[in-house]
Structure formats: structure tokens, C-alpha cells
Amino acid sequence: FNFGYSLVYPSPVLPKLTSPDADPRLRLDPNQAAWFGSIYSLGAAAGGLGAMLLNDLIGRKMSIMMSAVPSTAGYTLMGGAVNLSMLHGGRFLTGVAGGMTAASIPVYISEISHKKVRGALGSCPQITAVFGTLTLYALGLVVPWRWLAVAGCVPAVLMVVLLVFMPSSPRRLLSLGQEQKAEKALRWLRGAKYNTSIELNAIQHSINTQVKITLAQLATPIYYRPILISVGMRFLQQMTGITPILVYLEPIFAKSSVSLEPRYDAAIVGAVRLLSVAVAASLMDKAGRKALLYTSSMLMFLSSLTLTMISHTTPCPAVNVTAPNSELGNALQASQETALSFVPLISTVVFIFGYAMGWGPITWLLMSEVLPLVARGVASGLCVTVSWVTAFVLTHAFTLLVDAYGLYVPYLMFTVVCVFCLLFNAVCIPETRKRSLEEIENYFRTGRTFTIRQNHPSVVSS
């Protein structure tokens, strides 16, 4: 929730800080506004790097709890800002918290979830992130921007309180040799009547067969293929343009001449995004990952192509307005312009719907599923870092491209990226629905099958 809230914080805030009525100490010019929108991604990249160490040093659960420190500090700085340094510093710190949770939460959920519901549970971070985004858009309609920052402190503190009652990952506890704690944690997660021995033995066997990775081993398919797939997914996910679109949603609608006020358009998009992620969660373990990714790619391609065409088209009269029919002609033209003014909103809604059905939640889930178990903590941090460095470059360049060329150029780039998303899904991404983490790792080890064949009493063949 806090991640989604903090990511789009500039959407309702930037119009206020760039207006002539803004406090002179805090007024942002176009370059400063670009930094305010994009510096969050630099913080998220730093948080991802920190999570690479913290995930294996103090565990997934503690890494998530630690993220509350930079989050609360960042919101406090922005809420009490008296100069631009406090604004940018606070935005950076909330980005650090976002990067830490982005690298830790998917891994934690994948390690505590049963394989039959891991898809649905893996979508929960995306659902709550979208709910956080929608909450920010809704509060932005009525709450002053400083109080938006104050409100952001609440979920960070609440997260720490609730996580106290959650167990550590059974997989991590077993890797530390704490068998009794691992059994207790798994029983807490699965229920008192669940037979934990089979699952614990499978996890223990997986841990026992793992060795420390060397640089030479990284050249083998079992390691480099899933890492490259995960990095590729996160890179393409950001290159679709989702971060700049969400961050600059209100300014984008202002430039698109939509009939409704931009702040209401943003709230509509947030509501649709929440609905689409909920739909994706319900279908994740039924339709499969690849089918949803295909659907997601096609919807994003069609909507971004539409946005490209309408942003490049110069409006012209649709009828020949002559003197005898001037009133009729003006009426027809006005009605057509009103109808066309909703096309950017509808196309953006479809784009967000498509993203939230596939490339939003599934890339997070697949990253946690396919990464090598022995290097999952470090590799997830690497993926998040690559993702947010890409997001920073794209978000910072977006405003500069729009100022120089209009919305046409970035929309055209996003359209081309959606084609690559389709191809990448077809060629590189495996279907992991209803597969255990050990079976998925076996797929990359053998290159052809998910089935684990071992003469080991504790391992069950799929």
C-alpha cells in the first residue's frame, strides 16, 4: 500500500508546486519538477541494492520492517519541507523504502505460500499497491499536499506492527539450521492439521543440494537463464512507460485536453487499475501466467497505439461549416470534439487495465518464482535495481521529451516496447502455474521438465 501511495505522490502535488501561487521557496520549474518525479526511482534502486544484502543478512521479514525507517523519515521531510532539498530528500527516502519492499515482499510471499495459491497471493502486493495509488488520488481531491505526506506515515508504522505477528520464512529458518522454528512457522502458515514433514523435507533437500555460486557457475543455464528472464521482465515492464504515466497522470491529462478535470481522471484510472488487478489475481492460478501476459501485452499495444495516433493528429474541422448551416456545423463539430476528448481517458484506462492484468503483478510473481533458490535474495535485489534505474531514466526523460516533442514520441516508444513484450513472453517465459519452487528450479536445470526425479524419500515427483 505504501509503495503505491509513495510512487504516485507527485501526481496531485506537482500541479500545486508548479503553479504561480506556490510558495516561492518550493516552486518547481520544469527541470526541478522532473527531478521531483524521477528521484524516487533512484531511491528505489538504492533500496534494491540494500535489500540484496539485507535479504540474506537479516531475512526477508526484517528487511520489510526496516523499510519503515526511510519511509517515515521521507514523509516527515516532505510534510515539513521549507526548501527544495527537503522535498527531493524526502522523495528519495520514500523511494529507498519502496525499493526495499519491492525486493523483499515478493520473495517472502513466494517462500511462505503453498504452490496452489502462490499466484493469487503473489498478486496481493500489486493489489494493495494499486489500492494505495487510488487512495492517494482520492485524498488528493480534498487533502492539502503536506497532509498527504503526513498520511503516508500511517501505513508504514502499521506495517511494522502487523509484521511482528508474522513468522519468518520456513526456508530461511531451515537454511540457518533452525528446524524446530521452521516446523513451527510452517504449521502456523498451513494450519494445525497439515502434514509439514513432506514440505519441510523437500525444502531441506533443496537447501542441501545447493552450493555457493561462483562466477563460473553463473555461466550455466540453471543460473543465468532465470536471472536474465527476471531482469528482462523488469526492464520491459518499466519500458512500457507505466511509471511516468502513473507519476505524471494529472499533467498528462491536462495536456490531452480531456473534458473532465485531470484530478478526477486520475481517480477514475486508479479505480479501474484496482479492479483489473483483482481480476488478474482471480485468474492467476486458473488461466496461467503466459495467457495473462499475452492479453496484457495486446491491450497495452492497442491502447498505446491509439494514444500515439491521437497525440500526433492535428485537430481539423470534421464538417464544412458554411454560412447557411453554421449553427448545425458548429454543433456537430462541438459534439465530435467532446466525444474525441474522452479517447485519451479511455485509452489510458485500457492501458492501465492491460498492465495491471499481466505485466504489473506477474513480473513480480515470476521474479520470485524463477530466480535460483540459492541466489534469490541477491538476484531479486539486482532485478529491482535494474528496474528502478530504468524507471529513473525514463521518468526523467519523459517530461523533457513531452516539452520538446509532445506526447507523441514517448507514446510511440511505449507502443514499440509492447511488441517486444509479446515476443519476450512467447520465447523466454515458462509457465509456472501450480509448480513448486523446487520444480521450477529443476526446469532450468534440465532445460525441459518440471518433474523432479530423485531417489530420495523426502522428494515427491510432480
Secondary structure, DSSP 8 states (H G I E B T S, - for coil): -HHHHHHTTHHHHHHHHSSTTS-TTT---HHHHHHHHHHHHHHHHHHHHHHHHHHHHT-HHHHHHHTHHHHHHHHHHHHT--SHHHHHHHHHHHHHHHHHHHHHHHHHHHHHS-TTTHHHHHHHHHHHHHHHHHHHHHHHTTS-HHHHHHHHHHHHHHHHHHHTTS---HHHHHHTT-HHHHHHHHHHHH-TTS-HHHHHHHHHHHHHT-----TTGGGSHHHHHHHHHHHHHHHHHHHTTHHHHHHTHHHHHHHHT-SS-HHHHHHHHHHHHHHHHHHHHHHHHHH-HHHHHHHHHHHHHHHHHHHHHHHHS----SS---STTHHHHHHHHHHHHHHHHTHHHHHHHHHHHHHHHTTTHHHHHHHHHHS-GGGHHHHHHHHHHHHHHHHHHHHHHHHHHHHHH-SHHHHHHHHHHHHHHHHHHHHT----TT--HHHHHHHHHHSS------S-TT----
